[in-house]
Amino acid sequence: MLCFAYGSNMSTQRLAARIPARFVTTALLPAYRLAFHQQGGDGSGKCDIVTASEQSAVYGVVWEVASHHKVTLDRYEGLNAAYDETWLTVTDLVGDEQFEVQAYVGKLTTTGMQPYTWYKHHVLAGAREHGLPTTYVRALEQIDARIDPDTERHAREMVLHGLDELLVRGA
């Protein structure tokens, strides 16, 4: 099955730490916007997609996931508790081909949420790795993030990218 990742799962390292998946393409989801208002179990903001004007769009990565691994991904994403799933049509950034994809949509949204710096780093790493448009990456860079008070979790998450946690503490 094809899954559309628009948050931390855009990062190959992040997703590979959870499940095996095959990269298919980068894609655009029109008439949606990205929001960091999904309430994470750790008290921070996670990514969500929200319907918006026709001029808005969310960029992301299409992954092919085996059905037996999808169950594990559903567990990580908190399917039916934190997120619901939906089916959407996205357009390939390279050849204008359309794909029917599964995506997670937030259920526990709260205004004023901020991601932890390590979570924002996963999102940015995936966006850069897959060559999302520069203006989109710059907008992601402008998202306010806060330091995770759980320094062990911060270090655990940052090691996925081979980064010294002290160097990226505020990144």
NUROKE-954053 format. One record per residue: x, y, z of N, C-alpha, C in turn; residue number from 1; residue in one letter. Coordinates in nm, 4 decimals, decimal comma. Example, Ala and Ser with C-alpha at 12.3 -4.5 7.8 and 13.67 -1.06 7.14 Angstrom:
2
n_u / n_v / n_w / ca_u / ca_v / ca_w / c_u / c_v / c_w / mardo / mimar
1,3190 / -0,5690 / 0,7800 / 1,2300 / -0,4500 / 0,7800 / 1,3200 / -0,3300 / 0,7800 / 1 / A
1,2850 / -0,2250 / 0,7080 / 1,3670 / -0,1060 / 0,7140 / 1,2900 / 0,0030 / 0,7870 / 2 / S
***
This chain:
171
n_u / n_v / n_w / ca_u / ca_v / ca_w / c_u / c_v / c_w / mardo / mimar
0,0830 / -0,1172 / 0,0000 / 0,0000 / 0,0000 / 0,0000 / 0,0872 / 0,1232 / 0,0000 / 1 / M
0,0345 / 0,2338 / -0,0515 / 0,1086 / 0,3591 / -0,0570 / 0,0655 / 0,4498 / 0,0572 / 2 / L
0,1646 / 0,5022 / 0,1299 / 0,1403 / 0,5913 / 0,2429 / 0,2060 / 0,7256 / 0,2148 / 3 / C
0,1346 / 0,8320 / 0,2482 / 0,1852 / 0,9680 / 0,2306 / 0,2350 / 1,0191 / 0,3652 / 4 / F
0,3664 / 1,0444 / 0,3730 / 0,4277 / 1,0985 / 0,4950 / 0,4523 / 1,2467 / 0,4753 / 5 / A
0,4079 / 1,3275 / 0,5682 / 0,4232 / 1,4729 / 0,5591 / 0,4915 / 1,5298 / 0,6832 / 6 / Y
0,5210 / 1,4455 / 0,7795 / 0,5840 / 1,4883 / 0,9044 / 0,7154 / 1,4160 / 0,9246 / 7 / G
0,7375 / 1,3655 / 1,0441 / 0,8658 / 1,3030 / 1,0777 / 0,8950 / 1,1782 / 0,9949 / 8 / S
0,7908 / 1,1101 / 0,9469 / 0,8130 / 0,9886 / 0,8673 / 0,8629 / 1,0176 / 0,7262 / 9 / N
0,8789 / 1,1454 / 0,6895 / 0,9453 / 1,1761 / 0,5621 / 1,0916 / 1,1355 / 0,5694 / 10 / M
1,1496 / 1,1408 / 0,6874 / 1,2902 / 1,1051 / 0,7071 / 1,3080 / 0,9544 / 0,6930 / 11 / S
1,3955 / 0,9151 / 0,6032 / 1,4224 / 0,7720 / 0,5825 / 1,4692 / 0,7061 / 0,7114 / 12 / T
1,5586 / 0,7738 / 0,7847 / 1,6101 / 0,7153 / 0,9086 / 1,5001 / 0,6986 / 1,0116 / 13 / Q
1,4144 / 0,7973 / 1,0229 / 1,3044 / 0,7906 / 1,1198 / 1,2108 / 0,6746 / 1,0868 / 14 / R
1,1689 / 0,6661 / 0,9610 / 1,0767 / 0,5599 / 0,9231 / 1,1425 / 0,4228 / 0,9338 / 15 / L
1,2687 / 0,4130 / 0,8924 / 1,3402 / 0,2846 / 0,8983 / 1,3572 / 0,2347 / 1,0411 / 16 / A
1,3605 / 0,3258 / 1,1372 / 1,3684 / 0,2849 / 1,2782 / 1,2365 / 0,2240 / 1,3242 / 17 / A
1,1322 / 0,2445 / 1,2472 / 0,9993 / 0,1933 / 1,2804 / 0,9624 / 0,0713 / 1,1965 / 18 / R
0,9720 / 0,0871 / 1,0649 / 0,9337 / -0,0211 / 0,9724 / 1,0172 / -0,0109 / 0,8447 / 19 / I
1,0279 / -0,1207 / 0,7702 / 1,0885 / -0,1101 / 0,6372 / 0,9854 / -0,0534 / 0,5397 / 20 / P
1,0308 / 0,0289 / 0,4479 / 0,9432 / 0,0861 / 0,3460 / 1,0284 / 0,1190 / 0,2238 / 21 / A
0,9633 / 0,1289 / 0,1092 / 1,0334 / 0,1610 / -0,0157 / 0,9894 / 0,2997 / -0,0621 / 22 / R
1,0878 / 0,3860 / -0,0883 / 1,0589 / 0,5192 / -0,1401 / 0,9963 / 0,5070 / -0,2785 / 23 / F
0,8875 / 0,5807 / -0,3009 / 0,8220 / 0,5822 / -0,4314 / 0,8461 / 0,7156 / -0,5006 / 24 / V
0,8098 / 0,8264 / -0,4345 / 0,8247 / 0,9581 / -0,4950 / 0,7988 / 1,0671 / -0,3925 / 25 / T
0,8321 / 1,1887 / -0,4282 / 0,7880 / 1,3047 / -0,3518 / 0,6579 / 1,3526 / -0,4145 / 26 / T
0,5736 / 1,4151 / -0,3339 / 0,4406 / 1,4484 / -0,3854 / 0,3843 / 1,5737 / -0,3210 / 27 / A
0,2806 / 1,6243 / -0,3857 / 0,2096 / 1,7441 / -0,3437 / 0,0650 / 1,7082 / -0,3142 / 28 / L
0,0159 / 1,7558 / -0,2001 / -0,1249 / 1,7405 / -0,1627 / -0,1881 / 1,8793 / -0,1686 / 29 / L
-0,2648 / 1,9074 / -0,2738 / -0,3219 / 2,0416 / -0,2884 / -0,4379 / 2,0663 / -0,1927 / 30 / P
-0,4607 / 2,1937 / -0,1656 / -0,5736 / 2,2408 / -0,0844 / -0,5679 / 2,1921 / 0,0606 / 31 / A
-0,4471 / 2,1692 / 0,1099 / -0,4230 / 2,1355 / 0,2503 / -0,3099 / 2,2232 / 0,3000 / 32 / Y
-0,3004 / 2,2343 / 0,4325 / -0,1865 / 2,3018 / 0,4947 / -0,1337 / 2,2135 / 0,6068 / 33 / R
-0,0072 / 2,2326 / 0,6386 / 0,0571 / 2,1580 / 0,7462 / 0,0383 / 2,2337 / 0,8767 / 34 / L
0,0048 / 2,1619 / 0,9828 / -0,0099 / 2,2217 / 1,1155 / 0,0623 / 2,1339 / 1,2171 / 35 / A
0,1244 / 2,1949 / 1,3145 / 0,1917 / 2,1224 / 1,4228 / 0,1015 / 2,1256 / 1,5458 / 36 / F
-0,0245 / 2,0965 / 1,5278 / -0,1214 / 2,1078 / 1,6371 / -0,1721 / 1,9744 / 1,6903 / 37 / H
-0,1194 / 1,8655 / 1,6384 / -0,1582 / 1,7341 / 1,6880 / -0,0910 / 1,7135 / 1,8239 / 38 / Q
-0,1690 / 1,6851 / 1,9255 / -0,1165 / 1,6700 / 2,0609 / -0,0498 / 1,5343 / 2,0756 / 39 / Q
0,0824 / 1,5358 / 2,0910 / 0,1577 / 1,4125 / 2,1110 / 0,1443 / 1,3622 / 2,2530 / 40 / G
0,1646 / 1,2338 / 2,2722 / 0,1601 / 1,1751 / 2,4053 / 0,2670 / 1,2312 / 2,4972 / 41 / G
0,3704 / 1,2930 / 2,4375 / 0,4787 / 1,3525 / 2,5160 / 0,4547 / 1,5004 / 2,5467 / 42 / D
0,3377 / 1,5518 / 2,5091 / 0,3038 / 1,6898 / 2,5382 / 0,3491 / 1,7910 / 2,4343 / 43 / G
0,4043 / 1,7436 / 2,3251 / 0,4511 / 1,8349 / 2,2210 / 0,3590 / 1,8285 / 2,0993 / 44 / S
0,3794 / 1,9235 / 2,0071 / 0,3007 / 1,9282 / 1,8848 / 0,3592 / 1,8383 / 1,7775 / 45 / G
0,2752 / 1,7612 / 1,7146 / 0,3135 / 1,6757 / 1,6022 / 0,2416 / 1,7262 / 1,4772 / 46 / K
0,2857 / 1,6819 / 1,3612 / 0,2286 / 1,7278 / 1,2350 / 0,0900 / 1,6706 / 1,2099 / 47 / C
0,0120 / 1,7506 / 1,1396 / -0,1209 / 1,7124 / 1,0940 / -0,1452 / 1,7853 / 0,9622 / 48 / D
-0,2371 / 1,7334 / 0,8833 / -0,2785 / 1,8022 / 0,7614 / -0,4218 / 1,8484 / 0,7784 / 49 / I
-0,4473 / 1,9712 / 0,7315 / -0,5765 / 2,0358 / 0,7498 / -0,6229 / 2,0901 / 0,6151 / 50 / V
-0,7489 / 2,0698 / 0,5824 / -0,8000 / 2,1261 / 0,4572 / -0,7855 / 2,2777 / 0,4619 / 51 / T
-0,7541 / 2,3348 / 0,3451 / -0,7277 / 2,4780 / 0,3365 / -0,7694 / 2,5279 / 0,1985 / 52 / A
-0,7265 / 2,6475 / 0,1666 / -0,7618 / 2,7081 / 0,0380 / -0,6936 / 2,6348 / -0,0775 / 53 / S
-0,7445 / 2,6585 / -0,1958 / -0,6879 / 2,5972 / -0,3168 / -0,5422 / 2,6375 / -0,3388 / 54 / E
-0,5018 / 2,7521 / -0,2850 / -0,3648 / 2,7989 / -0,3035 / -0,2666 / 2,7301 / -0,2085 / 55 / Q
-0,3164 / 2,6622 / -0,1075 / -0,2311 / 2,5943 / -0,0099 / -0,1934 / 2,4556 / -0,0599 / 56 / S
-0,0831 / 2,4037 / -0,0052 / -0,0415 / 2,2676 / -0,0404 / 0,0535 / 2,2148 / 0,0666 / 57 / A
0,0524 / 2,0844 / 0,0804 / 0,1455 / 2,0142 / 0,1689 / 0,2315 / 1,9248 / 0,0803 / 58 / V
0,3606 / 1,9280 / 0,1051 / 0,4535 / 1,8407 / 0,0335 / 0,4876 / 1,7242 / 0,1237 / 59 / Y
0,5209 / 1,6118 / 0,0624 / 0,5578 / 1,4954 / 0,1415 / 0,6187 / 1,3862 / 0,0577 / 60 / G
0,6273 / 1,2703 / 0,1177 / 0,6925 / 1,1542 / 0,0574 / 0,5931 / 1,0395 / 0,0512 / 61 / V
0,5907 / 0,9730 / -0,0629 / 0,5077 / 0,8534 / -0,0788 / 0,5974 / 0,7326 / -0,0572 / 62 / V
0,5572 / 0,6491 / 0,0362 / 0,6285 / 0,5250 / 0,0682 / 0,5393 / 0,4066 / 0,0342 / 63 / W
0,6000 / 0,2992 / -0,0111 / 0,5280 / 0,1733 / -0,0270 / 0,5553 / 0,0910 / 0,0984 / 64 / E
0,4470 / 0,0498 / 0,1639 / 0,4567 / -0,0224 / 0,2902 / 0,3813 / -0,1544 / 0,2770 / 65 / V
0,4461 / -0,2625 / 0,3135 / 0,3802 / -0,3937 / 0,3116 / 0,2689 / -0,3951 / 0,4164 / 66 / A
0,1597 / -0,4617 / 0,3845 / 0,0434 / -0,4611 / 0,4745 / 0,0787 / -0,5124 / 0,6139 / 67 / S
0,1674 / -0,6110 / 0,6235 / 0,2023 / -0,6617 / 0,7562 / 0,2879 / -0,5624 / 0,8354 / 68 / H
0,3533 / -0,4662 / 0,7689 / 0,4271 / -0,3606 / 0,8394 / 0,3373 / -0,2410 / 0,8702 / 69 / H
0,2319 / -0,2249 / 0,7946 / 0,1378 / -0,1149 / 0,8174 / 0,0777 / -0,1229 / 0,9570 / 70 / K
0,0543 / -0,2423 / 1,0054 / -0,0005 / -0,2620 / 1,1401 / 0,0933 / -0,2005 / 1,2443 / 71 / V
0,2220 / -0,2199 / 1,2270 / 0,3209 / -0,1627 / 1,3192 / 0,3218 / -0,0107 / 1,3088 / 72 / T
0,3175 / 0,0413 / 1,1863 / 0,3143 / 0,1857 / 1,1677 / 0,1888 / 0,2460 / 1,2311 / 73 / L
0,0762 / 0,1783 / 1,2145 / -0,0484 / 0,2241 / 1,2777 / -0,0318 / 0,2376 / 1,4288 / 74 / D
0,0384 / 0,1438 / 1,4878 / 0,0612 / 0,1462 / 1,6323 / 0,1484 / 0,2670 / 1,6703 / 75 / R
0,2550 / 0,2909 / 1,5954 / 0,3407 / 0,4076 / 1,6215 / 0,2625 / 0,5378 / 1,6092 / 76 / Y
0,1741 / 0,5450 / 1,5114 / 0,0991 / 0,6673 / 1,4854 / -0,0239 / 0,6827 / 1,5744 / 77 / E
-0,0568 / 0,5812 / 1,6499 / -0,1731 / 0,5890 / 1,7386 / -0,3040 / 0,5891 / 1,6619 / 78 / G
-0,3116 / 0,5024 / 1,5604 / -0,4330 / 0,4958 / 1,4792 / -0,5547 / 0,4687 / 1,5666 / 79 / L
-0,6599 / 0,5443 / 1,5416 / -0,7889 / 0,5391 / 1,6114 / -0,7858 / 0,6049 / 1,7497 / 80 / N
-0,6690 / 0,6391 / 1,7990 / -0,6599 / 0,7108 / 1,9258 / -0,6132 / 0,8543 / 1,8989 / 81 / A
-0,4928 / 0,8684 / 1,8415 / -0,4375 / 1,0004 / 1,8120 / -0,4676 / 1,0443 / 1,6690 / 82 / A
-0,4640 / 0,9495 / 1,5774 / -0,4860 / 0,9787 / 1,4357 / -0,5912 / 0,8845 / 1,3783 / 83 / Y
-0,6644 / 0,9350 / 1,2814 / -0,7476 / 0,8519 / 1,1945 / -0,6714 / 0,8362 / 1,0638 / 84 / D
-0,7172 / 0,7457 / 0,9797 / -0,6551 / 0,7382 / 0,8482 / -0,7570 / 0,7763 / 0,7428 / 85 / E
-0,7048 / 0,8279 / 0,6333 / -0,7887 / 0,8684 / 0,5216 / -0,7166 / 0,8342 / 0,3929 / 86 / T
-0,7894 / 0,8387 / 0,2835 / -0,7311 / 0,8162 / 0,1518 / -0,7387 / 0,9468 / 0,0747 / 87 / W
-0,6276 / 0,9850 / 0,0125 / -0,6157 / 1,1113 / -0,0588 / -0,5489 / 1,0893 / -0,1937 / 88 / L
-0,5595 / 1,1879 / -0,2799 / -0,4891 / 1,1857 / -0,4078 / -0,3785 / 1,2892 / -0,4021 / 89 / T
-0,2557 / 1,2447 / -0,4271 / -0,1399 / 1,3341 / -0,4316 / -0,0809 / 1,3292 / -0,5721 / 90 / V
-0,0041 / 1,4337 / -0,6047 / 0,0575 / 1,4432 / -0,7372 / 0,2084 / 1,4386 / -0,7235 / 91 / T
0,2701 / 1,3521 / -0,8006 / 0,4144 / 1,3353 / -0,8068 / 0,4796 / 1,4677 / -0,8484 / 92 / D
0,5858 / 1,5091 / -0,7800 / 0,6540 / 1,6338 / -0,8139 / 0,7365 / 1,6227 / -0,9411 / 93 / L
0,7692 / 1,5019 / -0,9803 / 0,8555 / 1,4828 / -1,0968 / 0,7759 / 1,4730 / -1,2264 / 94 / V
0,6761 / 1,3878 / -1,2309 / 0,6082 / 1,3620 / -1,3577 / 0,4610 / 1,3928 / -1,3619 / 95 / G
0,4082 / 1,4609 / -1,2629 / 0,2652 / 1,4935 / -1,2577 / 0,1743 / 1,3703 / -1,2586 / 96 / D
0,2258 / 1,2579 / -1,2124 / 0,1446 / 1,1365 / -1,1988 / 0,0699 / 1,1434 / -1,0661 / 97 / E
-0,0532 / 1,0950 / -1,0642 / -0,1314 / 1,0967 / -0,9409 / -0,1284 / 0,9597 / -0,8744 / 98 / Q
-0,1345 / 0,9633 / -0,7406 / -0,1323 / 0,8423 / -0,6595 / -0,2423 / 0,8496 / -0,5553 / 99 / F
-0,3105 / 0,7386 / -0,5352 / -0,4056 / 0,7261 / -0,4244 / -0,3253 / 0,6745 / -0,3056 / 100 / E
-0,3259 / 0,7500 / -0,1969 / -0,2407 / 0,7189 / -0,0820 / -0,3204 / 0,7219 / 0,0475 / 101 / V
-0,2711 / 0,6472 / 0,1418 / -0,3238 / 0,6509 / 0,2775 / -0,2457 / 0,7581 / 0,3513 / 102 / Q
-0,3134 / 0,8326 / 0,4396 / -0,2462 / 0,9322 / 0,5236 / -0,3132 / 0,9328 / 0,6604 / 103 / A
-0,2387 / 0,9759 / 0,7597 / -0,2919 / 0,9900 / 0,8950 / -0,3376 / 1,1345 / 0,9150 / 104 / Y
-0,4545 / 1,1509 / 0,9777 / -0,5110 / 1,2829 / 1,0049 / -0,5368 / 1,2920 / 1,1552 / 105 / V
-0,4883 / 1,3995 / 1,2159 / -0,4950 / 1,4163 / 1,3606 / -0,6354 / 1,4223 / 1,4179 / 106 / G
-0,6504 / 1,3627 / 1,5359 / -0,7772 / 1,3638 / 1,6098 / -0,7696 / 1,4478 / 1,7360 / 107 / K
-0,6481 / 1,4662 / 1,7887 / -0,6299 / 1,5341 / 1,9173 / -0,5574 / 1,6662 / 1,8952 / 108 / L
-0,6247 / 1,7594 / 1,8328 / -0,5587 / 1,8852 / 1,7990 / -0,5864 / 1,9926 / 1,9041 / 109 / T
-0,4836 / 2,0747 / 1,9256 / -0,4905 / 2,1824 / 2,0235 / -0,4137 / 2,3021 / 1,9685 / 110 / T
-0,4699 / 2,4191 / 1,9804 / -0,3977 / 2,5385 / 1,9364 / -0,2808 / 2,5663 / 2,0304 / 111 / T
-0,1777 / 2,6287 / 1,9747 / -0,0625 / 2,6682 / 2,0552 / 0,0393 / 2,5583 / 2,0809 / 112 / G
0,0238 / 2,4438 / 2,0175 / 0,1204 / 2,3353 / 2,0363 / 0,2511 / 2,3699 / 1,9645 / 113 / M
0,3629 / 2,3227 / 2,0183 / 0,4930 / 2,3377 / 1,9537 / 0,5615 / 2,2020 / 1,9513 / 114 / Q
0,6319 / 2,1728 / 1,8422 / 0,7080 / 2,0480 / 1,8388 / 0,8345 / 2,0601 / 1,9232 / 115 / P
0,8872 / 1,9463 / 1,9626 / 1,0197 / 1,9451 / 2,0231 / 1,1220 / 1,9639 / 1,9117 / 116 / Y
1,2393 / 2,0132 / 1,9468 / 1,3427 / 2,0390 / 1,8473 / 1,3808 / 1,9121 / 1,7720 / 117 / T
1,3840 / 1,7972 / 1,8393 / 1,4213 / 1,6728 / 1,7710 / 1,3149 / 1,6332 / 1,6693 / 118 / W
1,1887 / 1,6565 / 1,7000 / 1,0811 / 1,6226 / 1,6062 / 1,0890 / 1,7131 / 1,4833 / 119 / Y
1,1075 / 1,8419 / 1,5071 / 1,1233 / 1,9355 / 1,3964 / 1,2422 / 1,8944 / 1,3103 / 120 / K
1,3486 / 1,8475 / 1,3740 / 1,4660 / 1,8028 / 1,2984 / 1,4311 / 1,6839 / 1,2077 / 121 / H
1,3529 / 1,5884 / 1,2567 / 1,3094 / 1,4758 / 1,1717 / 1,2357 / 1,5276 / 1,0488 / 122 / H
1,1430 / 1,6212 / 1,0698 / 1,0634 / 1,6760 / 0,9592 / 1,1554 / 1,7460 / 0,8589 / 123 / V
1,2440 / 1,8316 / 0,9083 / 1,3360 / 1,9032 / 0,8199 / 1,4322 / 1,8092 / 0,7484 / 124 / L
1,4816 / 1,7094 / 0,8195 / 1,5741 / 1,6139 / 0,7575 / 1,5059 / 1,5430 / 0,6410 / 125 / A
1,3816 / 1,5014 / 0,6599 / 1,3090 / 1,4351 / 0,5528 / 1,2808 / 1,5276 / 0,4361 / 126 / G
1,2440 / 1,6516 / 0,4654 / 1,2157 / 1,7496 / 0,3598 / 1,3407 / 1,7767 / 0,2765 / 127 / A
1,4529 / 1,7936 / 0,3436 / 1,5791 / 1,8209 / 0,2721 / 1,6265 / 1,6973 / 0,1958 / 128 / R
1,6206 / 1,5839 / 0,2613 / 1,6658 / 1,4582 / 0,2001 / 1,5939 / 1,4314 / 0,0685 / 129 / E
1,4665 / 1,4613 / 0,0639 / 1,3863 / 1,4289 / -0,0539 / 1,3664 / 1,5475 / -0,1475 / 130 / H
1,4404 / 1,6551 / -0,1241 / 1,4422 / 1,7668 / -0,2170 / 1,3118 / 1,8422 / -0,2308 / 131 / G
1,2395 / 1,8587 / -0,1192 / 1,1167 / 1,9372 / -0,1260 / 1,1527 / 2,0821 / -0,1600 / 132 / L
1,0596 / 2,1581 / -0,2156 / 1,0906 / 2,2947 / -0,2580 / 1,1532 / 2,3797 / -0,1482 / 133 / P
1,2488 / 2,4610 / -0,1871 / 1,3234 / 2,5446 / -0,0932 / 1,2309 / 2,6337 / -0,0112 / 134 / T
1,1299 / 2,6916 / -0,0732 / 1,0389 / 2,7791 / 0,0010 / 0,9624 / 2,7019 / 0,1078 / 135 / T
0,9301 / 2,5759 / 0,0792 / 0,8598 / 2,4922 / 0,1762 / 0,9529 / 2,4593 / 0,2927 / 136 / Y
1,0772 / 2,4236 / 0,2617 / 1,1759 / 2,3924 / 0,3662 / 1,1993 / 2,5155 / 0,4534 / 137 / V
1,2092 / 2,6320 / 0,3917 / 1,2289 / 2,7555 / 0,4693 / 1,1115 / 2,7813 / 0,5631 / 138 / R
0,9906 / 2,7541 / 0,5168 / 0,8726 / 2,7711 / 0,6031 / 0,8795 / 2,6744 / 0,7214 / 139 / A
0,9242 / 2,5514 / 0,6979 / 0,9406 / 2,4546 / 0,8072 / 1,0455 / 2,5025 / 0,9068 / 140 / L
1,1529 / 2,5619 / 0,8556 / 1,2589 / 2,6120 / 0,9427 / 1,2073 / 2,7214 / 1,0365 / 141 / E
1,1049 / 2,7935 / 0,9954 / 1,0512 / 2,9045 / 1,0746 / 0,9570 / 2,8594 / 1,1867 / 142 / Q
0,9211 / 2,7316 / 1,1887 / 0,8318 / 2,6800 / 1,2928 / 0,9022 / 2,6881 / 1,4280 / 143 / I
0,8360 / 2,7485 / 1,5255 / 0,8915 / 2,7548 / 1,6608 / 0,8894 / 2,6153 / 1,7231 / 144 / D
0,9987 / 2,5793 / 1,7863 / 1,0102 / 2,4499 / 1,8541 / 1,0653 / 2,4722 / 1,9932 / 145 / A
1,0426 / 2,3748 / 2,0790 / 1,0932 / 2,3866 / 2,2157 / 1,1792 / 2,2656 / 2,2499 / 146 / R
1,2625 / 2,2845 / 2,3479 / 1,3543 / 2,1785 / 2,3909 / 1,2777 / 2,0755 / 2,4728 / 147 / I
1,3004 / 1,9508 / 2,4422 / 1,2384 / 1,8409 / 2,5153 / 1,3027 / 1,8324 / 2,6538 / 148 / D
1,2242 / 1,8375 / 2,7608 / 1,2821 / 1,8247 / 2,8942 / 1,3388 / 1,6853 / 2,9210 / 149 / P
1,2981 / 1,5871 / 2,8416 / 1,3501 / 1,4509 / 2,8535 / 1,4754 / 1,4404 / 2,7662 / 150 / D
1,5912 / 1,4664 / 2,8272 / 1,7167 / 1,4697 / 2,7512 / 1,7534 / 1,3339 / 2,6929 / 151 / T
1,7139 / 1,2259 / 2,7587 / 1,7415 / 1,0924 / 2,7037 / 1,6620 / 1,0690 / 2,5755 / 152 / E
1,5357 / 1,1093 / 2,5731 / 1,4540 / 1,0939 / 2,4525 / 1,5130 / 1,1793 / 2,3400 / 153 / R
1,5530 / 1,3011 / 2,3741 / 1,6140 / 1,3893 / 2,2745 / 1,7364 / 1,3214 / 2,2113 / 154 / H
1,8245 / 1,2694 / 2,2939 / 1,9457 / 1,2037 / 2,2436 / 1,9115 / 1,0814 / 2,1596 / 155 / A
1,8149 / 1,0024 / 2,2035 / 1,7715 / 0,8820 / 2,1309 / 1,7199 / 0,9180 / 1,9915 / 156 / R
1,6410 / 1,0229 / 1,9835 / 1,5846 / 1,0646 / 1,8552 / 1,6917 / 1,1219 / 1,7628 / 157 / E
1,7833 / 1,1988 / 1,8165 / 1,8855 / 1,2625 / 1,7332 / 1,9889 / 1,1636 / 1,6810 / 158 / M
2,0109 / 1,0551 / 1,7522 / 2,1096 / 0,9573 / 1,7082 / 2,0669 / 0,8921 / 1,5759 / 159 / V
1,9388 / 0,8946 / 1,5449 / 1,8914 / 0,8404 / 1,4169 / 1,9568 / 0,9092 / 1,2984 / 160 / L
1,9953 / 1,0350 / 1,3171 / 2,0570 / 1,1118 / 1,2095 / 2,2083 / 1,1204 / 1,2256 / 161 / H
2,2630 / 1,0465 / 1,3221 / 2,4069 / 1,0453 / 1,3435 / 2,4603 / 1,1776 / 1,3961 / 162 / G
2,3763 / 1,2515 / 1,4665 / 2,4176 / 1,3821 / 1,5158 / 2,4444 / 1,3772 / 1,6654 / 163 / L
2,5467 / 1,4491 / 1,7063 / 2,5767 / 1,4648 / 1,8484 / 2,4663 / 1,5500 / 1,9099 / 164 / D
2,3984 / 1,4964 / 2,0085 / 2,2826 / 1,5649 / 2,0647 / 2,3170 / 1,7008 / 2,1241 / 165 / E
2,4386 / 1,7219 / 2,1677 / 2,4755 / 1,8519 / 2,2237 / 2,4840 / 1,9586 / 2,1149 / 166 / L
2,5239 / 1,9179 / 1,9934 / 2,5378 / 2,0139 / 1,8843 / 2,4031 / 2,0580 / 1,8288 / 167 / L
2,3005 / 1,9755 / 1,8442 / 2,1720 / 2,0071 / 1,7837 / 2,0631 / 2,0334 / 1,8874 / 168 / V
2,1025 / 2,0489 / 2,0100 / 2,0041 / 2,0664 / 2,1184 / 1,8999 / 2,1739 / 2,0843 / 169 / R
1,9415 / 2,2843 / 2,0277 / 1,8467 / 2,3902 / 1,9966 / 1,8056 / 2,3931 / 1,8497 / 170 / G
1,8479 / 2,2955 / 1,7707 / 1,8177 / 2,2974 / 1,6261 / 1,6757 / 2,2611 / 1,5959 / 171 / A
***
